[in-house]
Amino acid sequence: MISEDTHSKLMAIKQSFRLFMDGTTSRSMAQKGMGYKINWGVPFHELRKMAAPYTPDYELAIELWKENIRECKIMATLIMPPERMSPELADVWTDLPIQQELAEMLAFNLLQHVDFAPALAYQWMASDRTDRQICAYQLLARLFMNGNEPNERGLDEYLDQVSIALQNENLGVRHAANASLQKLAMLGDNYEQRVDKLLAGLQNS
């Protein structure tokens, strides 16, 4: 059961979105297929400022994610303490497909900071769901950018999966896969050579 304090915070946050209502942005997002039940069109930099006083707050993040409101879900990724996030909760949060924007936010704002990030990324990049693939490759891009190097077995598995993702019909998956590949190449000459070899093979296929 939600506590009175958390309920009050949730109500205050939801009411504050009206101050930033941007109908033009909201309509644009709707036209691009960002199908939230409610979308106020609040810019991310404003959501980050709004989340700051509440961070971290596990219970509030849980309640925010339950709301089918774009701004609530994004704020949940900012407010959730990474150490309280679990693989099971990540599965619950993505039990139903999520929008591309939210998949990216989940990776950038939260999942890159959890200790099970590499395992989750490898699990989700093999998913048949585009939202989980997008989240996985954006997550890997952040991990590679932060200097996390895969072992040889992990590298082989990643290159096999990313070669398929680069040919995916979904633009978001292709973009995320390419972003992760670029970050991998920046880890060193050996990685750059493996990336070049993979791309050359795809061009010749």
N, C-alpha and C positions, 0 to 999 in steps of 0.2 A: 504493500500500500504506500502511495506517495505521501511524503511528509508535508505538513502545512507550509513549512519554510520553502521546500522545493516547489510546491504548487504556486506559492506567491511569486517566486522568481520566474517560473514558467509563464504565468499570466503577464507579468511585467514585461518580459522579453517579447511576447507575442503582440502586446499592445504597442510596444515601441516601434515595431516594423512599419506601422501606419505613417509615422513621421517621415519615413524615407521612401514612401510609395513612389515607384517609377513605372508608370504604365507603359511607356515606350519600351523600356528594357524588358519588362515582363512579357509584352506581346512579342517582342523579337525572340525571346527565349522559347516561347510557346510555338512560334513558327518553326524553330529549329528542332522541335521535337522534345523539348525539355518539359515533359508532362508531369508536373507536380499538381496536387490538388489545389494548392495555393502557392502563388509565386509573387512576392512583392517587388522583385527586381532590385533588392538592396545590394549595392556593390560589395565585393569581398572585403575591401579595406575598411568599410564601415562595420561589417560583421565582426571583423577581427577586433576592432575597437570596442564594440558592444560586448564581446565575449571576455575581454580582459579582466573586468572586475569579478567575474564568476569563476575564473580558471584557477586551479582545477576543481571539478565538482562531478564526481562519478554519478551520483543519483540524478542530478540535473541533466547530464549528458544522456543518460538512459531515457529520460522522459522526453527530451528534445527530439531524439531520434525517432520516437514513436509517432511524432506528428508528421503528417504527409504535407509538410510545408518546407519549401526549399531552404529558407533561411534558418529554420530550426535544425534541420539535418546538418547543414554546414557548421552551425555553431556547436553542434554536438561533437563534431570532429576536432574542434578547437578546445573544448572544455574537458573532454574525457582525459583523465590522467593516463598516460601511456602504460604505466606499471599496473594499472587495473584492467587494461584491455587484455583479453585472452583470445586464443584461436577460436574457441567455441562462440564467444561473443561476436567476433568478426564474421563467423558463418551466420549467426542470427541476424546481424545487421544487413547482410547481403543475401538473406534467404530468398527475397524477391529481387528481381533485377532492379538496379538503380541507374539513374541517368549518368551519362558520360562525365558531366561536370562534377557530380558527386563522387564518382569512382576516382577521379583525379584528386579531388579534395581529401578524400579518405586516405589516399597514399601520401600526399604531401603533408597534410596537417597532423596526421596521427600515426599511421602504420609504419612510416619510416623510423619512428622512435621506439617501436616495441622490439623486445629481444627475439621474438619469433618471426621477424620480418622476412629473412631469407627463405625460411621453410614455407611460409605462407605464399610468397611470391612464386616459388617454384610449383606449388600446388595449384595456384590459380592460373598460372600461364598455360597450364594443360587443360583448363576448364573449357567446356563447350559454350560457355556464356561470354559474350563480348564484354560485358561490364567488368567481370572478374579478370578477364585478360587485360583490359585497359588498366585496371588498378594494379595488376601484377607487373606489367612492363613499366608503368610510371614509378612504381615502388622500386623496381630494379634500377631504373635510371638514377634515382636518389641514392640508393645504396652504392652503386658504382661511383657516383660523383663524390661520395663521402669516403672513397678509398677502400671499400669492401671488395676484395677479390674472390672470385669463385675458385674452388679447387678444380682439378682437371676433369673429374667426372661431372661436376656441376657445370663447368664451361661447355662440355660436349652436349649435355642435356639442354642447356640454354640455347646454344647455337642451333640445335635441331628444332626446337620449338619456335625460335624467333624467325627462322627461315620460312616456316609455315605462316606465321603471323604477318610477315611482310607481304604475303600474297592474299591476305584476308580481304573479303569484299567490303568489310567495315573500315571506313577511313580512320575512325578513332583508334582501332586496334593497330592499323598500319603506322599511324603517327606515334603511338606510344612505343611500339616495337622499335621503330627507327630511333626514337629518342634514347631508348636504353642501349641500343647498339652504338650510338655515337659516344655515350658516356663510357661504355666498356672500352672502346678504342683509345680513350684518353688515359687508361690505366697503365699503358706502357707499350713498347714496340711489339712484344709478342701478341698482345691482344689486338693491336692495330692490324697486324698481319693476318690474324685469324678472321677479323671482320672483313678485310679487303678480299680475302679468299672466298668467304661466304657470298659477298655481294657480287663478285665476278662470276661465281657459279650460277647465281640467280639470273644474271644478265644473259648468260649463255644458254640458259635452259629454255 
